Amino acid sequence: MLYSIITEVSRWIIPLAILFVLFAAVIKKVKVFEVFIEGAQEGFTTAIKTIPYLVAMLMAINIFRATGAMELLVHNLSPFFNYFYFPVEVLPHAIMRPLSGGAALGVATNIIATHGPDSYLGRLVSTMQGSTDTTFYVLTLYFGSVGITRYRYAVISGLAADFTTLVASVFIVNKVFGTGG
């Protein structure tokens, strides 16, 4: 029952949100196309400004993975997560997600290909992928592009949110879908 409700809500939420925005724009007499074009121009300018930060971030991620630091981190964190019955198979995803959405998606794709999309791990990694943001990517790219240099509390808040998402994802997937095993 809950699964069918979630499926139906997820099917209609984005189209309804778009219609709501368009309806609100019509009521407020906003020229939607002109505002869209203006926003696209600003987005292009921001994209050009963020290229150096993006290159630096991608290079750091590649170094992190190529040196074996990620595997070492997963190995060292595994006993802690095993103690609390968290599936260690999702640790590479949990580590990569704050760094890079693309790298995390690659890890999620591997987990889904190995265990299946409807498996416990497939559902868990999908929930994590859709529930978190790329903390360091946001800090590096967006904060850097607008010149924010003091973002210590943003790092702490972002990582706390990422850890909370890991815990919440395990809890929610267990409640909605069961452990699958």
N, CA, C and O of each residue as an XYZ file, in Angstrom:
724
protein
N       0.814     -1.191      0.000
C       0.000      0.000      0.000
C       0.868      1.269      0.000
O       0.701      2.155     -0.839
N       1.811      1.331      0.978
C       2.695      2.487      1.069
C       3.543      2.621     -0.195
O       3.788      3.726     -0.680
N       3.978      1.490     -0.712
C       4.785      1.499     -1.934
C       4.006      2.096     -3.109
O       4.565      2.871     -3.886
N       2.720      1.745     -3.249
C       1.919      2.272     -4.356
C       1.639      3.771     -4.175
O       1.554      4.506     -5.159
N       1.496      4.221     -2.941
C       1.295      5.647     -2.688
C       2.560      6.420     -3.062
O       2.485      7.457     -3.722
N       3.711      5.916     -2.644
C       4.988      6.563     -2.975
C       5.179      6.602     -4.489
O       5.625      7.612     -5.032
N       4.849      5.523     -5.162
C       4.981      5.471     -6.621
C       4.097      6.510     -7.286
O       4.533      7.204     -8.205
N       2.876      6.620     -6.835
C       1.934      7.571     -7.447
C       2.337      9.015     -7.167
O       2.259      9.860     -8.059
N       2.761      9.306     -5.955
C       3.210     10.661     -5.614
C       4.435     11.033     -6.439
O       4.513     12.141     -6.971
N       5.386     10.121     -6.547
C       6.610     10.417     -7.302
C       6.321     10.619     -8.789
O       7.046     11.351     -9.463
N       5.302      9.998     -9.294
C       4.933     10.151    -10.696
C       4.399     11.546    -10.997
O       4.609     12.071    -12.091
N       3.704     12.153    -10.023
C       3.016     13.420    -10.279
C       3.682     14.652     -9.660
O       3.294     15.774     -9.986
N       4.653     14.481     -8.793
C       5.181     15.620     -8.045
C       5.883     16.649     -8.941
O       5.671     17.848     -8.761
N       6.699     16.221     -9.886
C       7.424     17.180    -10.733
C       6.483     17.896    -11.709
O       6.552     19.121    -11.810
N       5.608     17.185    -12.433
C       4.680     17.926    -13.296
C       3.807     18.915    -12.520
O       3.544     20.015    -13.005
N       3.359     18.537    -11.332
C       2.542     19.442    -10.532
C       3.349     20.648    -10.059
O       2.825     21.760    -10.010
N       4.599     20.443     -9.716
C       5.454     21.558     -9.298
C       5.665     22.533    -10.449
O       5.623     23.746    -10.245
N       5.887     22.027    -11.638
C       6.063     22.890    -12.814
C       4.781     23.674    -13.085
O       4.829     24.880    -13.329
N       3.651     23.001    -13.043
C       2.376     23.688    -13.250
C       2.123     24.751    -12.181
O       1.605     25.826    -12.481
N       2.484     24.452    -10.952
C       2.314     25.418     -9.870
C       3.152     26.669    -10.123
O       2.665     27.786     -9.950
N       4.410     26.489    -10.531
C       5.291     27.632    -10.813
C       4.729     28.455    -11.969
O       4.686     29.683    -11.891
N       4.302     27.794    -13.030
C       3.730     28.516    -14.165
C       2.448     29.246    -13.775
O       2.233     30.384    -14.193
N       1.606     28.611    -12.987
C       0.369     29.231    -12.526
C       0.671     30.454    -11.660
O       0.035     31.496    -11.820
N       1.629     30.338    -10.751
C       2.015     31.468     -9.901
C       2.586     32.605    -10.744
O       2.344     33.775    -10.447
N       3.343     32.272    -11.795
C       3.902     33.302    -12.674
C       2.797     34.039    -13.421
O       2.865     35.258    -13.582
N       1.794     33.320    -13.874
C       0.683     33.947    -14.585
C      -0.083     34.874    -13.636
O      -0.447     35.986    -14.020
N      -0.326     34.431    -12.423
C      -1.053     35.254    -11.449
C      -0.276     36.531    -11.129
O      -0.866     37.603    -10.996
N       1.051     36.416    -11.007
C       1.869     37.595    -10.676
C       2.283     38.389    -11.908
O       3.025     39.366    -11.814
N       1.787     37.951    -13.073
C       2.060     38.630    -14.347
C       3.556     38.721    -14.650
O       4.056     39.761    -15.077
N       4.254     37.615    -14.419
C       5.680     37.522    -14.718
C       5.833     37.046    -16.160
O       5.164     36.105    -16.587
N       6.709     37.697    -16.896
C       6.991     37.279    -18.270
C       7.964     36.099    -18.195
O       9.179     36.273    -18.106
N       7.393     34.904    -18.234
C       8.136     33.689    -17.958
C       9.310     33.497    -18.917
O      10.419     33.202    -18.473
N       9.093     33.657    -20.203
C      10.156     33.419    -21.173
C      11.306     34.403    -20.983
O      12.470     34.004    -21.027
N      11.001     35.678    -20.774
C      12.042     36.686    -20.600
C      12.854     36.424    -19.335
O      14.078     36.549    -19.334
N      12.171     36.066    -18.279
C      12.856     35.760    -17.022
C      13.718     34.509    -17.184
O      14.824     34.439    -16.648
N      13.214     33.531    -17.917
C      13.985     32.314    -18.186
C      15.265     32.643    -18.947
O      16.339     32.158    -18.588
N      15.164     33.459    -19.990
C      16.335     33.836    -20.791
C      17.344     34.598    -19.936
O      18.547     34.353    -20.027
N      16.862     35.516    -19.110
C      17.749     36.276    -18.224
C      18.490     35.335    -17.264
O      19.692     35.483    -17.043
N      17.773     34.388    -16.709
C      18.394     33.408    -15.812
C      19.405     32.530    -16.528
O      20.452     32.201    -15.971
N      19.097     32.149    -17.759
C      20.029     31.338    -18.540
C      21.313     32.110    -18.816
O      22.399     31.533    -18.764
N      21.209     33.399    -19.107
C      22.403     34.217    -19.338
C      23.252     34.310    -18.075
O      24.476     34.198    -18.138
N      22.615     34.512    -16.944
C      23.344     34.552    -15.678
C      23.988     33.200    -15.383
O      25.113     33.137    -14.886
N      23.279     32.133    -15.688
C      23.821     30.795    -15.488
C      25.054     30.546    -16.335
O      26.016     29.935    -15.870
N      25.032     31.014    -17.571
C      26.186     30.847    -18.450
C      27.389     31.612    -17.908
O      28.507     31.095    -17.908
N      27.164     32.836    -17.449
C      28.245     33.630    -16.867
C      28.824     32.940    -15.633
O      30.042     32.889    -15.462
N      27.965     32.418    -14.789
C      28.425     31.699    -13.598
C      29.203     30.449    -13.986
O      30.212     30.124    -13.361
N      28.739     29.751    -15.011
C      29.436     28.539    -15.454
C      30.859     28.856    -15.902
O      31.784     28.104    -15.592
N      31.046     29.947    -16.618
C      32.376     30.338    -17.062
C      33.268     30.650    -15.856
O      34.440     30.274    -15.839
N      32.720     31.334    -14.852
C      33.495     31.683    -13.663
C      33.881     30.456    -12.837
O      34.892     30.478    -12.136
N      33.085     29.389    -12.913
C      33.330     28.235    -12.056
C      34.270     27.195    -12.665
O      34.655     26.250    -11.976
N      34.644     27.342    -13.917
C      35.487     26.327    -14.574
C      36.782     26.060    -13.808
O      37.114     24.891    -13.609
N      37.536     27.077    -13.365
C      38.777     26.756    -12.632
C      38.530     25.944    -11.358
O      39.301     25.039    -11.039
N      37.460     26.266    -10.634
C      37.141     25.531     -9.413
C      36.738     24.092     -9.734
O      37.090     23.164     -9.006
N      36.019     23.920    -10.800
C      35.594     22.592    -11.222
C      36.792     21.730    -11.604
O      36.861     20.565    -11.214
N      37.721     22.277    -12.349
C      38.925     21.540    -12.742
C      39.719     21.126    -11.507
O      40.181     19.989    -11.419
N      39.880     22.043    -10.554
C      40.621     21.721     -9.328
C      39.933     20.612     -8.547
O      40.596     19.710     -8.036
N      38.606     20.669     -8.451
C      37.865     19.659     -7.706
C      37.960     18.292     -8.376
O      38.164     17.284     -7.700
N      37.816     18.253     -9.686
C      37.907     16.978    -10.403
C      39.297     16.377    -10.275
O      39.434     15.160    -10.146
N      40.325     17.209    -10.308
C      41.683     16.709    -10.154
C      41.871     16.115     -8.754
O      42.466     15.046     -8.611
N      41.371     16.795     -7.728
C      41.497     16.288     -6.362
C      40.773     14.950     -6.198
O      41.284     14.048     -5.534
N      39.609     14.819     -6.788
C      38.858     13.555     -6.701
C      39.619     12.437     -7.386
O      39.709     11.332     -6.852
N      40.163     12.706     -8.554
C      40.933     11.681     -9.264
C      42.168     11.259     -8.479
O      42.515     10.078     -8.460
N      42.829     12.203     -7.836
C      43.982     11.859     -6.994
C      43.530     10.992     -5.823
O      44.186     10.006     -5.489
N      42.401     11.361     -5.195
C      41.858     10.601     -4.064
C      41.588      9.149     -4.443
O      41.883      8.236     -3.672
N      41.035      8.942     -5.611
C      40.710      7.579     -6.050
C      41.938      6.836     -6.557
O      42.121      5.659     -6.245
N      42.790      7.517     -7.343
C      43.929      6.856     -7.974
C      44.993      6.417     -6.968
O      45.674      5.416     -7.188
N      45.140      7.153     -5.876
C      46.156      6.805     -4.889
C      45.729      5.658     -3.980
O      46.542      5.132     -3.220
N      44.474      5.271     -4.053
C      43.980      4.209     -3.187
C      43.504      4.722     -1.835
O      43.199      3.933     -0.941
N      43.439      6.040     -1.683
C      43.006      6.622     -0.408
C      41.558      6.243     -0.089
O      41.217      6.033      1.076
N      40.705      6.153     -1.112
C      39.317      5.789     -0.857
C      39.221      4.361     -0.323
O      38.492      4.101      0.634
N      39.959      3.437     -0.945
C      39.914      2.059     -0.484
C      40.444      1.942      0.944
O      39.920      1.164      1.741
N      41.479      2.713      1.265
C      42.037      2.711      2.613
C      41.016      3.261      3.607
O      40.864      2.722      4.703
N      40.331      4.309      3.237
C      39.315      4.900      4.107
C      38.154      3.927      4.327
O      37.677      3.772      5.452
N      37.701      3.276      3.260
C      36.618      2.283      3.385
C      37.057      1.147      4.305
O      36.292      0.705      5.162
N      38.278      0.681      4.125
C      38.806     -0.414      4.952
C      38.829     -0.021      6.429
O      38.470     -0.821      7.292
N      39.255      1.220      6.719
C      39.355      1.671      8.109
C      37.996      1.968      8.733
O      37.838      1.837      9.947
N      37.020      2.362      7.936
C      35.688      2.666      8.467
C      34.790      1.429      8.575
O      33.788      1.456      9.289
N      35.133      0.369      7.890
C      34.291     -0.838      7.861
C      33.981     -1.398      9.245
O      32.820     -1.718      9.500
N      34.952     -1.538     10.160
C      34.598     -2.090     11.482
C      33.550     -1.258     12.222
O      32.661     -1.812     12.869
N      33.652      0.058     12.129
C      32.675      0.933     12.774
C      31.282      0.688     12.210
O      30.323      0.536     12.967
N      31.168      0.648     10.891
C      29.862      0.465     10.267
C      29.348     -0.958     10.462
O      28.142     -1.155     10.610
N      30.225     -1.944     10.465
C      29.804     -3.321     10.738
C      29.227     -3.440     12.144
O      28.262     -4.173     12.360
N      29.810     -2.728     13.093
C      29.341     -2.770     14.479
C      27.886     -2.324     14.572
O      27.124     -2.864     15.373
N      27.495     -1.344     13.761
C      26.127     -0.822     13.783
C      25.244     -1.442     12.697
O      24.144     -0.952     12.442
N      25.715     -2.510     12.059
C      24.966     -3.252     11.040
C      24.633     -2.425      9.799
O      23.625     -2.673      9.137
N      25.464     -1.460      9.490
C      25.335     -0.730      8.231
C      26.031     -1.530      7.152
O      27.131     -2.034      7.378
N      25.423     -1.660      5.987
C      26.067     -2.426      4.908
C      27.305     -1.699      4.370
O      27.207     -0.592      3.841
N      28.462     -2.336      4.514
C      29.723     -1.717      4.092
C      29.812     -1.575      2.582
O      30.644     -0.818      2.083
N      28.977     -2.283      1.854
C      29.009     -2.174      0.392
C      28.674     -0.765     -0.099
O      29.083     -0.377     -1.193
N      27.938     -0.004      0.698
C      27.565      1.352      0.291
C      28.548      2.408      0.779
O      28.372      3.588      0.476
N      29.569      2.021      1.520
C      30.545      2.994      2.019
C      31.261      3.757      0.905
O      31.419      4.972      1.026
N      31.702      3.102     -0.177
C      32.332      3.899     -1.240
C      31.403      4.993     -1.776
O      31.848      6.097     -2.088
N      30.125      4.677     -1.876
C      29.164      5.683     -2.322
C      29.023      6.789     -1.286
O      29.013      7.970     -1.634
N      28.915      6.414     -0.017
C      28.769      7.403      1.051
C      29.983      8.326      1.123
O      29.851      9.499      1.472
N      31.154      7.806      0.799
C      32.372      8.623      0.815
C      32.442      9.509     -0.423
O      32.830     10.673     -0.319
N      32.077      8.991     -1.582
C      32.204      9.757     -2.825
C      31.107     10.794     -3.000
O      31.336     11.817     -3.646
N      29.930     10.565     -2.447
C      28.812     11.485     -2.678
C      29.101     12.918     -2.235
O      28.749     13.844     -2.967
N      29.726     13.152     -1.074
C      30.044     14.543     -0.726
C      31.086     15.178     -1.652
O      31.203     16.402     -1.711
N      31.830     14.357     -2.363
C      32.889     14.876     -3.224
C      32.425     15.134     -4.642
O      32.693     16.195     -5.206
N      31.724     14.160     -5.223
C      31.361     14.279     -6.637
C      30.111     13.470     -6.929
O      30.037     12.278     -6.630
N      29.130     14.138     -7.517
C      27.906     13.442     -7.900
C      28.154     12.410     -8.983
O      27.574     11.325     -8.952
N      29.021     12.741     -9.952
C      29.327     11.808    -11.033
C      30.046     10.567    -10.547
O      29.722      9.453    -10.960
N      31.030     10.754     -9.664
C      31.756      9.608     -9.116
C      30.833      8.750     -8.263
O      30.888      7.522     -8.319
N      29.977      9.406     -7.466
C      29.027      8.657     -6.643
C      28.031      7.896     -7.510
O      27.649      6.773     -7.182
N      27.612      8.505     -8.613
C      26.697      7.820     -9.522
C      27.365      6.591    -10.133
O      26.719      5.561    -10.326
N      28.654      6.699    -10.435
C      29.396      5.544    -10.951
C      29.442      4.422     -9.935
O      29.255      3.258    -10.290
N      29.689      4.754     -8.670
C      29.703      3.746     -7.611
C      28.312      3.142     -7.457
O      28.174      1.926     -7.325
N      27.273      3.990     -7.472
C      25.900      3.500     -7.349
C      25.549      2.573     -8.502
O      24.901      1.545     -8.307
N      25.977      2.939     -9.702
C      25.718      2.102    -10.874
C      26.359      0.733    -10.719
O      25.754     -0.279    -11.071
N      27.579      0.692    -10.194
C      28.249     -0.589     -9.973
C      27.512     -1.437     -8.938
O      27.358     -2.645     -9.117
N      27.061     -0.810     -7.866
C      26.322     -1.541     -6.838
C      25.016     -2.082     -7.405
O      24.653     -3.230     -7.152
N      24.314     -1.258     -8.169
C      23.044     -1.686     -8.764
C      23.269     -2.790     -9.791
O      22.489     -3.740     -9.859
N      24.332     -2.675    -10.593
C      24.633     -3.712    -11.583
C      24.990     -5.029    -10.903
O      24.656     -6.101    -11.409
N      25.658     -4.954     -9.775
C      26.076     -6.168     -9.063
C      24.922     -6.815     -8.308
O      24.747     -8.033     -8.358
N      24.135     -6.000     -7.607
C      23.117     -6.552     -6.708
C      21.694     -6.448     -7.240
O      20.789     -7.102     -6.720
N      21.486     -5.630     -8.271
C      20.152     -5.462     -8.848
C      19.468     -4.215     -8.329
O      19.694     -3.815     -7.187
N      18.628     -3.591     -9.158
C      17.970     -2.344     -8.762
C      16.915     -2.531     -7.674
O      16.647     -1.601     -6.913
N      16.317     -3.708     -7.591
C      15.286     -3.947     -6.589
C      15.818     -4.667     -5.356
O      15.042     -5.086     -4.497
N      17.140     -4.812     -5.267
C      17.735     -5.421     -4.084
C      17.790     -4.392     -2.963
O      17.589     -3.198     -3.183
N      18.060     -4.872     -1.778
C      18.186     -3.962     -0.636
C      19.282     -2.934     -0.891
O      19.076     -1.739     -0.680
N      20.443     -3.393     -1.342
C      21.559     -2.467     -1.587
C      21.253     -1.525     -2.747
O      21.640     -0.357     -2.701
N      20.574     -1.998     -3.778
C      20.200     -1.153     -4.903
C      19.259     -0.045     -4.463
O      19.426      1.112     -4.849
N      18.275     -0.399     -3.660
C      17.331      0.607     -3.166
C      18.009      1.572     -2.187
O      17.732      2.771     -2.182
N      18.894      1.027     -1.369
C      19.589      1.866     -0.401
C      20.488      2.885     -1.091
O      20.454      4.068     -0.752
N      21.278      2.446     -2.040
C      22.191      3.363     -2.725
C      21.412      4.358     -3.586
O      21.842      5.500     -3.751
N      20.289      3.945     -4.129
C      19.440      4.874     -4.886
C      18.849      5.945     -3.972
O      18.788      7.118     -4.339
N      18.418      5.538     -2.791
C      17.888      6.490     -1.819
C      18.971      7.475     -1.396
O      18.727      8.678     -1.304
N      20.164      6.956     -1.141
C      21.271      7.833     -0.756
C      21.628      8.790     -1.890
O      21.889      9.968     -1.642
N      21.643      8.306     -3.121
C      21.995      9.141     -4.271
C      20.997     10.286     -4.432
O      21.380     11.409     -4.759
N      19.741      9.999     -4.206
C      18.724     11.028     -4.384
C      18.518     11.920     -3.181
O      17.822     12.930     -3.284
N      19.101     11.579     -2.042
C      18.830     12.323     -0.811
C      19.953     13.242     -0.369
O      19.758     14.065      0.526
N      21.102     13.120     -0.966
C      22.237     13.914     -0.501
C      22.692     14.885     -1.574
O      22.276     14.814     -2.731
N      23.540     15.776     -1.162
C      24.143     16.710     -2.104
C      25.656     16.511     -2.068
O      26.188     15.809     -1.208
N      26.310     17.124     -2.990
C      27.760     17.008     -3.104
C      28.395     18.153     -2.318
O      28.696     19.210     -2.873
N      28.592     17.930     -1.034
C      29.018     18.972     -0.105
C      30.267     19.709     -0.575
O      30.256     20.934     -0.698
N      31.342     18.971     -0.839
C      32.591     19.636     -1.209
C      32.516     20.246     -2.601
O      33.153     21.264     -2.872
N      31.751     19.637     -3.468
C      31.540     20.203     -4.804
C      30.838     21.556     -4.679
O      31.237     22.530     -5.317
N      29.804     21.608     -3.865
C      29.067     22.862     -3.661
C      29.978     23.918     -3.052
O      29.998     25.064     -3.502
N      30.734     23.529     -2.023
C      31.620     24.495     -1.383
C      32.681     25.007     -2.336
O      32.929     26.211     -2.413
N      33.301     24.101     -3.056
C      34.374     24.496     -3.959
C      33.846     25.322     -5.117
O      34.359     26.404     -5.400
N      32.846     24.825     -5.770
C      32.365     25.458     -6.988
C      31.546     26.715     -6.716
O      31.871     27.789     -7.222
N      30.510     26.588     -5.938
C      29.606     27.713     -5.758
C      30.168     28.768     -4.806
O      30.108     29.963     -5.094
N      30.708     28.330     -3.684
C      31.281     29.309     -2.765
C      32.476     29.990     -3.412
O      32.651     31.201     -3.276
N      33.297     29.222     -4.112
C      34.460     29.798     -4.777
C      34.087     30.774     -5.868
O      34.762     31.788     -6.047
N      33.029     30.490     -6.597
C      32.649     31.363     -7.713
C      32.129     32.722     -7.254
O      32.201     33.696     -8.002
N      31.604     32.795     -6.027
C      31.126     34.080     -5.526
C      32.076     34.690     -4.504
O      31.765     35.726     -3.917
N      33.229     34.065     -4.282
C      34.266     34.644     -3.444
C      34.146     34.401     -1.953
O      34.787     35.100     -1.169
N      33.346     33.432     -1.538
C      33.244     33.123     -0.109
C      34.470     32.289      0.273
O      34.717     31.234     -0.310
N      35.229     32.769      1.250
C      36.448     32.054      1.647
C      36.347     31.440      3.032
O      37.104     30.522      3.348
N      35.443     31.915      3.858
C      35.274     31.362      5.205
C      34.014     30.503      5.235
O      32.898     31.006      5.369
N      34.221     29.209      5.107
C      33.049     28.317      5.083
C      33.240     27.102      5.977
O      32.813     25.996      5.645
N      33.889     27.324      7.118
C      34.149     26.239      8.049
C      32.849     25.585      8.528
O      32.742     24.359      8.531
N      31.871     26.381      8.928
C      30.621     25.814      9.442
C      29.808     25.157      8.337
O      29.023     24.245      8.599
N      29.988     25.609      7.122
C      29.301     24.963      6.003
C      29.826     23.545      5.799
O      29.053     22.641      5.481
N      31.127     23.341      5.979
C      31.710     21.995      5.856
C      31.138     21.089      6.939
O      30.707     19.971      6.658
N      31.137     21.573      8.169
C      30.619     20.777      9.287
C      29.139     20.457      9.073
O      28.718     19.316      9.262
N      28.366     21.436      8.688
C      26.932     21.223      8.454
C      26.695     20.259      7.309
O      25.856     19.364      7.410
N      27.432     20.436      6.219
C      27.267     19.559      5.062
C      27.614     18.115      5.373
O      26.878     17.204      4.996
N      28.728     17.899      6.056
C      29.123     16.527      6.398
C      28.174     15.903      7.415
O      27.905     14.703      7.361
N      27.668     16.712      8.339
C      26.666     16.202      9.286
C      25.404     15.788      8.540
O      24.799     14.764      8.857
N      25.012     16.578      7.559
C      23.836     16.228      6.749
C      24.092     14.955      5.949
O      23.200     14.116      5.824
N      25.299     14.802      5.407
C      25.626     13.588      4.658
C      25.565     12.350      5.548
O      25.033     11.317      5.142
N      26.110     12.453      6.764
C      26.068     11.315      7.685
C      24.626     11.017      8.116
O      24.222      9.857      8.202
N      23.867     12.067      8.380
C      22.462     11.897      8.748
C      21.693     11.211      7.627
O      20.827     10.372      7.876
N      22.018     11.577      6.392
C      21.357     10.962      5.243
C      21.684      9.478      5.159
O      20.817      8.669      4.830
N      22.927      9.114      5.455
C      23.295      7.702      5.455
C      22.456      6.936      6.466
O      21.898      5.885      6.150
N      22.366      7.460      7.679
C      21.588      6.800      8.731
C      20.101      6.765      8.363
O      19.447      5.731      8.496
N      19.578      7.895      7.903
C      18.158      7.968      7.541
C      17.837      7.055      6.365
O      16.777      6.431      6.340
N      18.730      6.969      5.400
C      18.490      6.104      4.242
C      18.372      4.648      4.661
O      17.477      3.938      4.203
N      19.269      4.201      5.527
C      19.198      2.818      6.013
C      17.886      2.604      6.755
O      17.213      1.596      6.541
N      17.521      3.530      7.614
C      16.277      3.412      8.379
C      15.062      3.377      7.457
O      14.200      2.509      7.595
N      14.995      4.320      6.515
C      13.829      4.436      5.635
C      13.709      3.228      4.707
O      12.616      2.693      4.525
N      14.815      2.802      4.127
C      14.757      1.642      3.226
C      14.353      0.399      4.007
O      13.610     -0.437      3.492
N      14.832      0.264      5.243
C      14.409     -0.869      6.072
C      12.914     -0.814      6.367
O      12.237     -1.842      6.337
N      12.395      0.381      6.650
C      10.968      0.511      6.984
C      10.077      0.334      5.756
O       9.041     -0.325      5.839
N      10.467      0.913      4.619
C       9.605      0.867      3.442
C       9.738     -0.452      2.690
O       8.734     -1.018      2.258
N      10.959     -0.947      2.529
C      11.174     -2.118      1.689
C      11.618     -3.357      2.471
O      11.619     -4.450      1.904
N      11.985     -3.237      3.716
C      12.545     -4.352      4.468
C      14.014     -4.506      4.153
O      14.545     -3.808      3.288
N      14.673     -5.410      4.843
C      16.115     -5.581      4.659
C      16.447     -6.348      3.404
O      17.599     -6.346      2.972
N      15.501     -6.984      2.825
C      15.748     -7.716      1.582
C      16.536     -8.995      1.776
O      16.877     -9.653      0.794
N      16.826     -9.354      2.966
C      17.638    -10.542      3.165
C      17.128    -11.314      4.274
O      17.682    -12.363      4.604
